[in-house]
C-alpha cells in the first residue's frame, strides 16, 4: 500500500535528512515541484 506523500511529509523529511530550515525545505520543495509540472499552467 502506497500512502499519498504530502507536501508536509516532504518538507519534514527534508528538515530531518538534509538539516534544512522550515523555510529552506519549503523553497526546496517548490523548486522540485515546479520542475515536474508542465510549464503551461501558470
N, CA, C and O of each residue as an XYZ file, in Angstrom:
168
protein
N       0.842     -1.203      0.000
C       0.000      0.000      0.000
C       0.876      1.252      0.000
O       1.744      1.424      0.856
N       0.632      2.099     -0.957
C       1.403      3.336     -1.049
C       0.560      4.469     -0.501
O      -0.550      4.724     -0.968
N       1.109      5.145      0.502
C       0.355      6.265      1.052
C       0.695      7.522      0.274
O       1.818      7.689     -0.203
N      -0.274      8.390      0.154
C      -0.074      9.657     -0.543
C       0.978     10.479      0.200
O       0.863     10.707      1.404
N       1.985     10.911     -0.517
C       3.018     11.749      0.091
C       2.583     13.196     -0.047
O       2.333     13.689     -1.147
N       2.500     13.858      1.082
C       2.049     15.242      1.064
C       3.239     16.189      1.081
O       4.372     15.786      1.342
N       2.963     17.434      0.801
C       3.975     18.483      0.845
C       4.621     18.523      2.238
O       5.835     18.673      2.373
N       3.774     18.385      3.267
C       4.247     18.408      4.648
C       5.230     17.264      4.913
O       6.250     17.459      5.573
N       4.917     16.066      4.395
C       5.813     14.918      4.564
C       7.184     15.203      3.967
O       8.215     14.939      4.586
N       7.176     15.744      2.755
C       8.429     16.019      2.059
C       9.225     17.081      2.800
O      10.439     16.950      2.962
N       8.554     18.127      3.249
C       9.233     19.196      3.979
C       9.815     18.671      5.289
O      10.957     18.980      5.628
N       9.046     17.888      6.016
C       9.554     17.331      7.278
C      10.748     16.424      7.040
O      11.712     16.446      7.806
N      10.687     15.622      5.975
C      11.794     14.730      5.657
C      13.035     15.528      5.264
O      14.152     15.179      5.647
N      12.836     16.591      4.503
C      13.944     17.457      4.113
C      14.604     18.075      5.338
O      15.829     18.157      5.418
N      13.793     18.506      6.282
C      14.321     19.120      7.501
C      15.154     18.113      8.290
O      16.239     18.446      8.766
N      14.654     16.886      8.432
C      15.381     15.904      9.233
C      16.585     15.325      8.497
O      17.651     15.160      9.091
N      16.425     15.013      7.204
C      17.507     14.372      6.454
C      18.592     15.338      6.007
O      19.779     15.018      6.069
N      18.188     16.515      5.557
C      19.142     17.442      4.945
C      19.458     18.605      5.878
O      20.256     19.479      5.539
N      18.835     18.615      7.052
C      19.044     19.671      8.036
C      18.696     21.051      7.484
O      19.382     22.036      7.759
N      17.626     21.105      6.706
C      17.153     22.388      6.202
C      16.267     23.052      7.249
O      15.693     22.384      8.109
N      16.166     24.361      7.164
C      15.181     25.063      7.978
C      13.819     24.838      7.349
O      13.721     24.347      6.225
N      12.776     25.195      8.067
C      11.425     25.037      7.524
C      11.257     25.861      6.243
O      10.686     25.382      5.264
N      11.749     27.083      6.255
C      11.658     27.938      5.068
C      12.483     27.367      3.916
O      12.046     27.377      2.765
N      13.669     26.874      4.233
C      14.531     26.289      3.205
C      13.909     25.052      2.591
O      13.955     24.864      1.375
N      13.330     24.212      3.424
C      12.694     22.988      2.939
C      11.500     23.321      2.055
O      11.260     22.655      1.048
N      10.764     24.338      2.430
C       9.595     24.765      1.676
C       9.997     25.272      0.290
O       9.356     24.948     -0.710
N      11.058     26.066      0.242
C      11.579     26.585     -1.026
C      12.087     25.452     -1.894
O      11.819     25.409     -3.095
N      12.821     24.535     -1.281
C      13.384     23.376     -1.969
C      12.274     22.543     -2.604
O      12.375     22.135     -3.761
N      11.220     22.298     -1.840
C      10.071     21.546     -2.345
C       9.449     22.253     -3.550
O       9.131     21.616     -4.554
N       9.281     23.552     -3.446
C       8.642     24.316     -4.507
C       9.465     24.247     -5.794
O       8.904     24.125     -6.883
N      10.775     24.323     -5.675
C      11.653     24.229     -6.842
C      11.506     22.874     -7.526
O      11.420     22.801     -8.752
N      11.478     21.802     -6.738
C      11.323     20.459     -7.301
C       9.960     20.324     -7.968
O       9.854     19.811     -9.082
N       8.933     20.781     -7.288
C       7.571     20.684     -7.797
C       7.439     21.435     -9.124
O       6.823     20.933    -10.065
N       8.012     22.624     -9.198
C       7.952     23.422    -10.422
C       8.619     22.714    -11.591
O       8.148     22.801    -12.725
N       9.714     22.013    -11.317
C      10.415     21.286    -12.376
C       9.576     20.136    -12.933
O       9.685     19.803    -14.113
N       8.746     19.536    -12.093
C       7.989     18.358    -12.503
C       6.630     18.670    -13.104
O       5.993     17.792    -13.686
N       6.186     19.895    -12.970
C       4.881     20.251    -13.516
C       5.024     20.812    -14.917
O       6.020     21.466    -15.228
N       4.043     20.563    -15.759
C       4.054     21.175    -17.095
C       4.080     22.694    -16.967
O       3.397     23.256    -16.111
N       4.848     23.350    -17.796
C       5.046     24.787    -17.661
C       3.847     25.614    -18.112
O       3.766     26.796    -17.778
N       2.930     25.036    -18.850
C       1.835     25.798    -19.425
C       0.751     26.241    -18.458
O      -0.142     26.997    -18.843
N       0.807     25.783    -17.195
C      -0.313     26.015    -16.286
C      -0.322     27.384    -15.626
O      -1.366     27.829    -15.149
N       0.812     28.057    -15.590
C       0.915     29.322    -14.850
C       0.275     30.492    -15.566
O       0.291     31.612    -15.055
